[in-house]
Amino acid sequence: MMSDYRTGFMCLMTRPREPLFYPKYGGTTFMVLPEHFLTDRYRPIAPMIAERYSSTPNHVVVGSIDPPDFTYAMEIPRNGNYNQFSPKHRNISGKLIQDFMNASDPEHLLSMASYARDRLNPLMFQYALTITLLHRKDTQDIPVLSLLETFPKRFVDPLLFPQLEEEGFVVDQPQRVSIEVPMVYTASEEVLEQRLAYFREDIGINLHHWHWHIIYPADGPKEIVQKDRRGELFYYMHRQILVRYIAERFCHLMPPPTSLDNLREPIPEAYFPKLLNSALNRTYSARHENAVVTHVNRPDDEDSVATILEIENWINRFKDAISHGYVVAEGGKRMPLEDSTGIDLLGNVLENSLMSPNIPHYGNIHSMLHSLIGFVHDPDNKYLEGTGVIGDIATSMRDPIFYRLHAFVDDLFEDYKKKLAPYTAKELGYPGVTIEDVSVQDINGKAAVNRLLTFWQRSQVDLGVGLDFGPSGHVLATFTHLQHAPFVYRINVMNDSQRIRRGTVRIFLAPIYDGSGEALPFEQQRRYVIELDKFTVALTPGMNNVVRRSEESSVTIPFERTFRRQDISTMPGTESYRYCNCGWPDHMLIPQGSPHGLPYDLFVMISDYKQDSVMVDFDEYVDCNDSHSYCGLRDKFYPDRRAMGFPFDRVVPKEITHMEAFTQSFSNMQRAVVEIRFTNTTISKV
């Protein structure tokens, strides 16, 4: 039976280091390749290959084309390291994406990609193919495999894989049992930072970070890179990761991470990742205590060469841009930092994306900081060591230094935000709209009103797709992660008008106390707010009872979309599980809290939709629009005219010292104190 090109793309993503002709899906699907597509190793035995697998039930016939010239992409060795923080590697993968985007139709793309797959670095190939499939109009219905599926060794303790392979080879599919992923394996409990390992090493949040950078690549075709407010999203998405982590630290009586504002000081935090870099089959390099960064000089990447002084000069120029109120473009033109667009421009400069207006002047601050620390153990490549996890987008959130680095980055952005005038009463208010009451409760009603519950949950993930030359079928691993009981918001709103009015409901959670139990000043607290949800509502005249479930959040994606096998998401009824857009994992929506209950400010605001609207009509329940707060909408404007983080992204008048004082000034705002109680129990996912 012949299969269509969709099946072919799934095979391209499956078992990425097995030869493409090798039957996929338990020997049921065989890709029939033109003889000249085979690599030098297998071309001499092409007839034997064809005869050996001709009886495979499903065939995908790949159309013959003249071999594309991928010489430029072969500069990154097939069995070498691929680093998305490297400007050279980014540029090469950007060219590959452009070539894939230029394919005339999906069948032509399948042929190009089939020729490339077994010749190019597998990490770079999968990165480029994933971006292409997500951005081409004619391939957006093809399920894209997550990096967990294709390269599971980048997320799971390598000690598991011999056990997984043994279970898969020895035991028939129906009798296989799941292999347990240990919760603690990177350090002992003597290490203070290990208290946060469950957060930093969570599979879902690391996948979110990787997938965001897939949706918003820093290099490639301009039509892919130049998305609406991408620079501002870079700032805001990373700020939300940071404040979510800070809230988690407060739960464990720990201070926020200190800013990495002095590159000349030793780094006290060590990190020993115990993970395999899938392309190299070597462990990511470790960083010992009090490592000192000096420079990075990697001969295989002429762009990954920098000293601390150079990076400090770039940072000073960035600070000068904020101080003077303009960015200098190539050619000397001044680009003013307008109130509405300045943060977007600065985000593109700091990230050093293709949209940066002057890379020679402002350099490569963000990526080079990652590389500088990522190669601290071997800056000159004397020992031929690869990067630490901080030097890889898919793994960098595991390292405590990631949060110190981004605390510094966030401070730079905050320097700009502090220059903006506080919001006016007209910008903040919505006359005639009054929030009378706000509350939350778990959906089952088992806990008291305004008490949220968290616990540990054991869940399973199928790693069979990524086990190259391993057993066929489902190979399961069980991991333990933070989870919360689903809850519902109830918001009572009075509309004094005689007509229906539209509003944007904005919901934030803010820690009240820091890690030492001291109350946070409002100026600090506003920087630590966690966005929980944002949605539009039609308010009829009189009293309105707005009900919203936590799993409807505009921030998160469902658990199944993060962890379900994507190759079976083509079945009817599973569309919502497709890994089609980035999003924070639902199970990590709220902080852990504490066994005795930790109080938080729950802030709800309804703003005037007329001031919010960008004339984008979208249904949040279809087409992966459900996680637009961090990820925007595919090929559309960001669905909110306000600044990301509004109304907390700017300073407030000095006389406002508490959240309560802020909300009492406006009828369209309300605050409730909620308690998050952690029950240190473990349940299995149903």
Salt bridges, closest charged atoms under 4 A:
ASP4 OD2 - ARG6 NH1 3.40
GLU18 OE2 - ARG15 NH1 3.36
ASP40 OD1 - ARG43 NH1 3.16
GLU75 OE1 - LYS88 NZ 3.49
ASP118 OD1 - ARG117 NH1 2.99
ASP138 OD2 - ARG136 NH2 2.88
ASP141 OD2 - ARG6 NE 2.91
GLU180 OE1 - ARG458 NH2 2.45
GLU193 OE1 - ARG249 NH1 2.98
ASP202 OD1 - HIS587 NE2 3.09
GLU232 OE1 - ARG229 NE 2.77
GLU248 OE1 - ARG244 NH1 2.30
GLU269 OE1 - ARG404 NH1 3.06
GLU302 OE1 - LYS88 NZ 3.68
GLU312 OE1 - ARG264 NH2 2.80
GLU351 OE1 - ARG230 NH2 2.60
ASP378 OD2 - ARG298 NH1 3.98
ASP380 OD1 - HIS295 NE2 2.85
ASP392 OD2 - ARG154 NH2 2.18
ASP399 OD2 - ARG287 NH1 2.69
ASP410 OD1 - ARG239 NE 2.88
ASP410 OD2 - ARG527 NH2 2.84
ASP411 OD1 - ARG527 NH2 2.93
GLU414 OE1 - ARG239 NH2 2.71
GLU414 OE2 - ARG526 NH2 2.57
GLU414 OE1 - ARG527 NE 3.85
ASP462 OD2 - HIS474 ND1 2.37
ASP462 OD2 - ARG565 NH1 2.84
GLU523 OE2 - ARG526 NH2 2.72
ASP533 OD2 - ARG548 NE 2.74
GLU551 OE2 - ARG549 NH2 2.78
GLU560 OE2 - LYS685 NZ 3.64
ASP567 OD2 - ARG565 NH2 2.82
ASP601 OD1 - ARG671 NE 2.62
ASP612 OD1 - ARG506 NH2 3.26
ASP612 OD1 - ARG642 NE 2.53
GLU620 OE2 - ARG548 NH1 2.91
ASP626 OD2 - ARG561 NH2 2.96
ASP635 OD2 - LYS137 NZ 3.02
ASP640 OD2 - ARG506 NH1 2.78
ASP640 OD2 - LYS534 NZ 3.09
ASP649 OD2 - LYS417 NZ 2.72
GLU675 OE1 - ARG451 NE 2.67
GLU675 OE1 - ARG677 NH2 3.32
